[in-house]
């Protein structure tokens, strides 16, 4: 009897322990229910870097895309360096062949991407002149109006400038240009397009824009021995060296020691030492020793 009572007590004890444990129920989540909306606090988090397109002020170098036989992005400093490098050749060809130096330089900028285009770098071709019938010199293949067209290749840029002059003076379709005033760059720009030099309907507009923004007609005046009066719309000035001794440079608006040092192939520290400069401050009209 005692054993039965003891067994009954054990059974009751076990049942009472199991009754205190919580039941575990596993259910499949119902779609659309039970989801919490989580709000992320981004106040203290670092945002991913964003690539910015910077619009520089007129006092600084600006990017410009030149599209001719290739698409080239350059700054106006690069264009200024190009003008400074080839202005003497352009003026020499104006005196010799009668082509305005402003037109020569503007075409060179446009056709060569200021010397940075593929044809200029690979073939020293600064005017986009194709082989044409009768060309016996070196050539390269380049995609233009059609795939893999034949373009003339030169040993150096000076040869390209000379061949450009011979190309215009030696072909009858350009003969009408030489009846125009050498000071009328607008008529020359329009005449080149009409004579078939380029198929782009905006070709004259582009040439004129370069001439007026960079004051390229000043080199026409120099070649003709006339005084140049800067127009108000000229927005970018090119390095001007005292031609009497070639040793001074007059600081223009937007110049920095770095940009001037690049123009004359100097180190900034050397430029400062030559001119006893203690800091990087420059003033418009200041004359710097650059030789």
MOMO-V678119 format. One record per pair of residues at least 12 apart in sequence whose ideal C-beta (glycine too) atoms are under 10 Angstrom apart, sorted by the first residue. I is the first residue (numbers start at 1). J is the second residue. Records with the same first field share a line. If there is no record, write none. Layout:
# MOMO-V678119
I: J, J
This chain:
# MOMO-V678119
56: 75, 76, 254
57: 254
58: 76, 235, 236, 253, 254
59: 253, 254, 255, 256
60: 75, 76, 77, 254, 256, 259
61: 74, 75, 76, 77, 78, 79, 80, 236, 254, 256, 259
62: 74, 75, 76, 77, 79, 235, 236
63: 75, 76, 78
64: 76, 78, 79, 109, 113, 114, 210, 213
65: 113
66: 78, 79, 109, 110, 111, 112, 113, 114, 116, 117, 206, 210
67: 110, 113, 117, 200, 206
68: 107, 109, 110, 111, 112, 113, 117, 118, 119, 120, 127, 128, 144, 198, 200, 203, 206
69: 111, 112, 113, 117, 118, 119, 120, 125, 127, 128, 129, 130, 142, 143, 144, 145, 149, 151
70: 111, 112, 113, 116, 117, 118, 119, 120, 121, 122, 128, 142, 143, 144
71: 113, 117, 118
72: 112, 113, 114, 115, 116, 117, 118, 120, 121
73: 113, 116
74: 109, 113, 114, 115, 116, 117
75: 114, 259
76: 114, 213, 214, 235, 236, 238, 254
77: 114, 236, 254, 256, 258, 259, 262, 263
78: 109, 113, 114, 115, 116, 262
79: 105, 109, 113, 114, 115, 116, 210, 213, 214, 236, 238
80: 114, 214, 236, 237, 238, 239, 252, 254, 259, 262, 263
81: 114, 115, 238, 239, 259, 262, 263
82: 105, 108, 109, 112, 113, 114, 115, 116, 120, 126, 157, 214, 238
83: 105, 106, 108, 109, 114, 210, 214, 215, 216, 219, 236, 238, 239
84: 238, 239, 240, 241, 263, 264
85: 108, 114, 115, 157, 263
86: 101, 104, 105, 108, 109, 112, 114, 115, 126, 157, 158, 160, 161, 219
87: 101, 102, 104, 105, 216, 218, 219, 222, 223, 238, 239
88: 101, 219, 222
89: 101, 104, 105, 108, 157, 158, 160, 161, 162, 165
90: 102, 103, 104, 105, 106, 107, 108, 161, 164, 165, 216, 219, 220, 223
91: 104, 105, 219, 220, 221, 222, 223, 224
92: 104, 158, 161, 162, 165, 223
93: 158, 161, 162, 164, 165, 166, 168, 169, 223
94: 165, 182, 219, 220, 222, 223, 224
95: 182, 223, 224, 225
96: 162, 165, 169, 223
97: 162, 164, 165, 166, 168, 169, 178
98: 165, 168, 169, 177, 178, 180, 182
99: 164, 165, 168, 169, 174, 177, 178, 182, 188
100: 177, 180, 181, 182, 183, 184, 185, 187, 188, 189, 211, 216, 217, 219, 220, 223, 224
101: 182, 185, 211, 216, 217, 218, 219, 220, 221, 222, 223, 224
102: 182, 183, 185, 188, 189, 207, 208, 210, 211, 212, 214, 215, 216, 217, 218, 219, 220, 221, 223
103: 168, 177, 182, 184, 185, 188, 189, 191, 192, 207, 208, 210, 211, 216, 217, 220
104: 126, 127, 161, 164, 165, 168, 188, 216, 219, 220
105: 161, 207, 210, 211, 214, 216, 217, 219, 220, 238
106: 185, 188, 189, 192, 206, 207, 208, 209, 210, 211, 212, 213, 214, 216, 217
107: 126, 127, 128, 164, 168, 188, 189, 192, 197, 198, 203, 206, 207, 210
108: 120, 126, 127, 128, 157, 160, 161, 164, 210
109: 126, 206, 207, 210, 211, 214, 216
110: 126, 127, 128, 198, 200, 203, 206, 207, 209, 210
111: 125, 126, 127, 128, 129, 160, 164, 197, 198
112: 124, 125, 126, 127, 128, 157, 160
113: 126
114: 126, 210
115: 157
117: 142
118: 140, 142, 143, 151
119: 140, 142, 144, 151, 152, 153, 160
120: 154, 157, 160
122: 140, 142, 151, 153
123: 138, 139, 140, 141, 142, 151, 152, 153, 154, 155, 160
124: 138, 152, 153, 154, 155, 156, 157, 158, 159, 160, 161
125: 139, 140, 142, 151, 152, 153, 154, 157, 159, 160, 163, 164
126: 154, 157, 158, 159, 160, 161, 163, 164
127: 152, 160, 161, 163, 164, 165, 167, 168, 197
128: 142, 144, 151, 152, 160, 164, 197, 198
129: 151, 152, 154, 160, 163, 164, 166, 167, 197
130: 142, 144, 145, 149, 150, 151, 152
131: 149, 150, 151, 152, 153
132: 150, 151, 152, 167, 171
134: 170
135: 150, 151, 152, 153, 163
137: 152, 153, 154, 155, 159, 163
138: 152, 153, 154, 155
139: 151, 152, 153
140: 152, 153
145: 199
152: 164, 167
167: 197
168: 192, 195, 197
171: 195, 196, 197
172: 195
173: 194, 195, 196, 197
174: 191, 192, 195, 196, 197
175: 195
176: 191, 194, 195
177: 190, 191, 192, 194, 195, 197
178: 191
179: 191
181: 220
182: 220, 223, 224
183: 217, 220, 221, 224, 226
184: 217, 220
185: 204, 207, 208, 210, 211, 212, 216, 217, 220
186: 204, 205, 207, 208, 211, 212, 217
187: 204
188: 204, 207, 208, 211, 220
189: 203, 204, 205, 206, 207, 208, 209, 210, 211
190: 203, 204, 205, 207, 208
191: 204
192: 204, 207
193: 205, 206, 207
210: 236
211: 234
212: 231, 233, 234, 235, 236
213: 233, 234, 235, 236
214: 234, 235, 236, 237, 238
215: 228, 230, 231, 233, 234, 235, 236, 237, 238
216: 234, 238
217: 230, 231, 234
218: 230, 231, 234, 237, 238, 240
219: 238
222: 243
235: 253, 254
236: 252, 253, 254
237: 250, 251, 252, 253, 254, 255, 284
238: 252, 263
239: 252, 255, 259, 260, 262, 263, 264, 290
240: 252
241: 263, 264, 290, 291
242: 287, 290, 291
245: 291
246: 290, 291
247: 274, 287, 288, 289, 290, 291
248: 287, 288, 289, 290, 291
249: 263, 264, 271, 286, 287, 288, 289, 290, 291
250: 284, 285, 286, 287, 288
251: 282, 283, 284, 285, 286, 287, 288
252: 282, 284, 285, 286
253: 284, 285
254: 284
255: 282, 283, 284, 286, 288
256: 268, 280, 282
257: 269, 271, 272, 275, 277, 279, 280, 281, 282, 288
258: 271, 280
260: 282, 288, 290
261: 288, 290
263: 290
264: 288, 290, 291
265: 290
266: 288, 290, 291
268: 280
270: 290
271: 288, 289, 290
272: 288
273: 289
274: 288, 289, 290, 291
275: 287, 288, 289, 290
276: 289
